[in-house]
């Protein structure tokens, strides 16, 4: 194998918090020397510099690459960075040697594989950061299938050993094979079962096409409009997911690549169900969680129309859940809250607002014969948050 297949080395980035000995250049020099020896690395040259009024930087050039330490005594913080090529260096031993000198109360670390071609990556890991909770979820990457910058966002599709294919947009997990069927089924089937005769459906966002795939399982459905801004997402889904390819080949599906805010505005009293499958309310997607968008959806729906929209985690984005529910309740006579447990989404407990122009969405008016992994029309009411629980979840903090 060449470097494109196995990579040229491992790169560890560590952060020490609540650390000691940060203002002492001699301590940093000792830490570097001890780490090099502990890891069986080969020192070529090292430089340690004491800053005024405080702070130390130390860099060691190694035959295997480098080790650097930068300290902020006033913050109790040290940034540690070491990169080694080959497999002869014990990186864990290097970290332990550094810990012994600085005695940090808390250590955060992450590893990158360097020099691995994206299409052949076997060592790389992907990290999703949840700002609201200040934590990261890390996934091993067995193989990168797609990596590109679209006209709107960074797209990454990779194989992970435990979650199967994982699609991410701008560093946020959108789709996995292990659990996000829960999301797609709950977004689609309760509305299509509660509606007496759903014929015309619009999926807003949903470029991975899985919500479209679920909607097409209902034989009453005559038309599904996929309103998606990013054509690249659709093409990647078509290429890598048989379900998406089959759905896009179905003559009932019409793809409209455009801003959904404008696309839905062009529809008046012609839709039975709108399924809003949006990314997080960041950037362009943010306005699809607000009242002007809901007003356009209301106009696009027929007199007995339904709207279901994903409304984020009740743990980390409770304000989003609450405000979306309130905004929909001002426009629609009946608004309920659906829920699902999705392990690979931050917070796991995911919510969906279900708004109707009058019909009770908790009633299963149809009993279609459809294949699902979770949703059951017989247990339709189970997917709704009970009123007393919903009141607690939506109550002001």
VEXRO-366266 format. One line per 8 residues: number of its first residue (from 1); their letters; for each residue x, y, z of C-alpha. Coordinates in steps of 0.001 Angstrom, whole numbers, plus 500000, padded with zeros to 6 digits. Layout:
NUM	A	X:Y:Z  ...;
This chain:
1	XXXXXXXX	500000:500000:500000  501104:503580:499374  500514:506642:501542  497208:507411:499851  495834:504159:501237  497329:504029:504753  498191:507677:505423  501480:509255:506433;
9	XXXXXXXX	500871:509579:510158  498750:510286:513209  498069:513779:514498  496891:514238:518099  495452:517538:519319  495060:517846:523096  493759:520548:525409  494749:520639:529066;
17	XXXXXXXX	492482:522555:531461  493145:523277:535115  496815:522557:534509  499880:523483:536631  503524:524410:535862  502380:526509:532917  504580:529560:533608  507784:527567:533999;
25	XXXXXXXX	509955:527208:530883  512024:524528:532605  508869:522497:533268  507909:522696:529606  511403:521659:528546  511207:518708:530934  507707:517798:529712  508839:517680:526097;
33	XXXXXXXX	511943:515649:526894  509990:513166:529013  507298:512776:526348  509835:512134:523593  511585:509483:525689  508354:507843:526838  507080:507580:523278  510342:506132:521895;
41	XXXXXXXX	510557:509065:519489  513792:510542:518137  514569:514144:519098  516281:516223:516399  516053:519658:518021  513909:521489:520568  513273:525158:521346  511520:526531:524436;
49	XXXXXXXX	510676:530216:524807  509441:532110:527870  507055:534976:527061  506501:538182:529051  504447:538629:531161  503538:534942:531052  503207:531915:528803  505610:529366:527376;
57	XXXXXXXX	505935:527811:523931  507998:524725:523243  508523:522918:519947  510443:519713:519354  511399:518576:515871  511335:514783:515802  512657:512352:513254  509048:511128:513239;
65	XXXXXXXX	507594:514699:512901  506988:517140:515796  505665:517895:519288  504547:521352:520450  503265:522818:523718  501821:526318:524211  500698:527489:527657  498344:530163:529001;
73	XXXXXXXX	498993:530275:532762  496301:532922:533297  493729:530431:531953  495208:527275:533425  495331:526024:529839  497867:524311:527592  497524:523414:523903  499432:520257:522990;
81	XXXXXXXX	499953:519094:519440  501947:516080:518302  502248:514437:514924  504136:511222:514252  504688:509223:511106  505152:505485:511016  503999:503146:513770  507015:503115:516088;
89	XXXXXXXX	505939:505943:518424  503767:505306:521484  501485:508329:521410  499557:507281:524507  502807:507146:526502  503696:510636:525248  500366:511961:526485  500815:510365:529915;
97	XXXXXXXX	504291:511906:530265  502867:515351:529522  500023:514812:532005  502523:513970:534742  504227:517348:534370  501159:519565:533923  498656:517641:536112  495585:518887:534208;
105	XXXXXXXX	492167:518566:535849  490628:517900:532457  491977:516687:529112  490233:516857:525757  491876:515150:522803  491101:514197:519252  493072:512345:516630  493361:512914:512896;
113	XXXXXXXX	494802:510624:510266  497089:512678:508026  497828:512082:504375  494930:509681:503811  493187:510074:500451  489459:510807:501101  488296:507906:498966  490509:505447:500821;
121	XXXXXXXX	490353:506726:504395  490433:503947:506970  491909:505758:509963  490106:509064:509934  487398:509951:512444  484507:512404:512113  483440:514673:514963  480106:516438:515258;
129	XXXXXXXX	480063:519391:517635  476859:520399:519413  477351:524065:520450  474315:524138:522740  475746:521331:524870  479469:521896:524225  480183:518272:523465  481374:516259:520492;
137	XXXXXXXX	480257:512931:519068  483016:510971:517337  482586:508329:514643  485218:506100:513077  485395:506392:509311  485911:503170:507390  485690:504809:503956  484872:508249:502590;
145	XXXXXXXX	482342:507928:499767  481766:511591:498903  483435:514784:500026  482589:518016:498268  481750:521657:498694  478374:522255:497086  477061:525693:496181  475647:525973:499699;
153	XXXXXXXX	477400:523679:502157  480097:521099:502900  478875:517590:502140  480515:514466:503531  479265:510903:503095  481220:508094:504692  480985:504534:505934  481205:504059:509686;
161	XXXXXXXX	481460:500601:511256  478486:500882:513603  476146:503353:511901  476563:502344:508250  476548:505146:505698  476493:508547:507369  475612:511759:505526  476701:515061:507066;
169	XXXXXXXX	476141:518655:505956  478336:521416:507360  479581:518997:509993  476093:518005:511218  474828:514419:510942  471749:514202:508723  471339:510532:507925  472602:507197:509208;
177	XXXXXXXX	471530:503670:508445  471367:502638:512087  468644:504919:513456  467427:507807:511304  464672:505680:509791  462907:506717:513025  463070:510351:511915  461790:509666:508402;
185	XXXXXXXX	458947:507392:509482  457669:509724:512197  457887:512754:509925  455925:511012:507156  453534:508290:508322  451476:509831:511158  450312:512598:508803  449668:510270:505881;
193	XXXXXXXX	447688:507877:508096  445707:510599:509894  444717:512343:506652  441562:510814:505136  442833:510848:501559  446368:512227:501044  447022:512682:497335  449391:515609:496919;
201	XXXXXXXX	452408:515882:499202  455294:518347:499362  458587:517462:501044  460509:520619:501884  464245:520054:502188  464833:516341:502473  467486:516157:499762  468473:512682:500962;
209	XXXXXXXX	465050:511654:499545  464152:509243:502365  461020:511126:503418  459896:511013:499779  460579:507266:499827  458363:506849:502892  455549:508973:501415  455487:506885:498233;
217	XXXXXXXX	454578:503780:500269  451013:505117:500511  448917:504098:497490  446651:507142:497822  449590:509444:497045  449465:510660:493459  452133:513374:493564  455152:514160:495709;
225	XXXXXXXX	456986:517444:495206  460569:517471:496471  461460:521113:497148  465215:521130:497763  467723:523942:497387  470895:521860:497003  470901:519657:493914  474203:518044:494949;
233	XXXXXXXX	472572:516445:497987  469938:514855:495769  472542:513534:493330  474690:512060:496101  471612:510347:497551  470659:508981:494118  474165:507614:493653  474625:505956:497037;
241	XXXXXXXX	471164:504969:498325  468950:502538:496363  465864:503881:498153  466597:507394:496929  467280:506196:493392  464008:504254:493331  462027:507180:494718  463484:509622:492198;
249	XXXXXXXX	462629:507223:489365  458985:507064:490464  456787:509047:488016  454819:510477:490945  457868:512465:492090  458626:515962:490827  461878:517578:491921  462013:521354:492123;
257	XXXXXXXX	465507:522637:492824  464913:526069:494286  464574:528006:497516  461707:526252:499334  460540:529598:500721  459798:530682:497150  458661:527260:495884  455958:526868:498505;
265	XXXXXXXX	454806:530451:497871  453832:529474:494333  451405:526810:495603  447866:527770:496654  445259:525380:498083  446736:522402:496275  448524:520268:498885  447124:517731:501320;
273	XXXXXXXX	450291:517266:503357  453506:519267:503774  456481:517511:505377  459244:519914:506415  462529:518003:506556  464973:520812:507257  468481:520954:508637  469091:522841:511888;
281	XXXXXXXX	467807:526453:511982  471138:527899:510905  471859:530110:507893  469347:529864:505057  467330:527202:506892  466558:529509:509834  463682:531302:508099  461932:527960:507490;
289	XXXXXXXX	461311:527803:511242  459529:531162:511345  456041:532550:510894  456326:533939:507312  457196:530442:506110  454362:528841:508093  451994:531409:506567  453008:530283:503077;
297	XXXXXXXX	452521:526650:504039  449068:527440:505408  448086:529000:502066  449476:526061:500114  447375:523517:502035  443832:522518:501207  441027:522967:503743  441809:519657:505469;
305	XXXXXXXX	445604:519955:505034  448329:518818:507410  451795:520189:508124  454553:518287:509974  457911:519932:510658  460980:518729:512511  461573:520993:515495  464880:519854:517007;
313	XXXXXXXX	465928:518333:520339  463796:519006:523386  466947:518859:525519  469291:521231:523691  466875:523341:521630  463851:523631:523871  463286:527249:522840  463082:526172:519187;
321	XXXXXXXX	460496:523503:520027  458492:525962:522100  458557:528854:519604  457747:526671:516585  454795:525153:518426  453548:528618:519454  453904:530077:515955  452044:527169:514380;
329	XXXXXXXX	449316:527348:517038  448624:530939:516017  447900:529810:512444  446477:526303:512797  443525:525248:514995  445148:521966:516047  448853:521495:516864  450370:518377:518442;
337	XXXXXXXX	453885:517217:519206  455371:514006:517816  458505:512459:519248  461196:509953:518351  464421:508637:519881  467349:509016:517472  470640:508008:519077  472934:509698:516544;
345	XXXXXXXX	471194:513070:516882  472387:515270:519784  469913:514866:522621  468265:511775:521072  464722:512886:522065  463656:514546:518792  460440:516472:518208  458104:517210:515304;
353	XXXXXXXX	455240:519704:515330  452068:518402:513663  449624:521154:512648  446228:520739:510989  443458:523041:509769  440935:521254:511973  441125:517465:511892  442505:515735:514973;
361	XXXXXXXX	445920:514353:513942  445814:511747:516723  443115:509802:514869  444326:507116:512427  441757:507450:509637  443474:504914:507399  445077:501504:507939  447444:501215:504967;
369	XXXXXXXX	449494:498105:504370  452988:499584:504393  456374:498225:505403  458017:500140:508234  460696:499490:510840  458999:501397:513678  455774:503219:512875  452517:501275:513253;
377	XXXXXXXX	449076:502622:512377  447614:500378:515094  449677:502304:517661  449308:505685:515966  448596:507579:519189  451793:506303:520825  453896:508621:518641  452271:511756:520105;
385	XXXXXXXX	453547:513377:523291  450671:513215:525829  449081:516628:526546  450243:516823:530172  453804:515900:529208  453728:518325:526279  452646:521136:528623  455662:520472:530825;
393	XXXXX	458047:520322:527885  456747:523572:526428  456492:525434:529727  458867:528398:530199  462162:527329:531738;
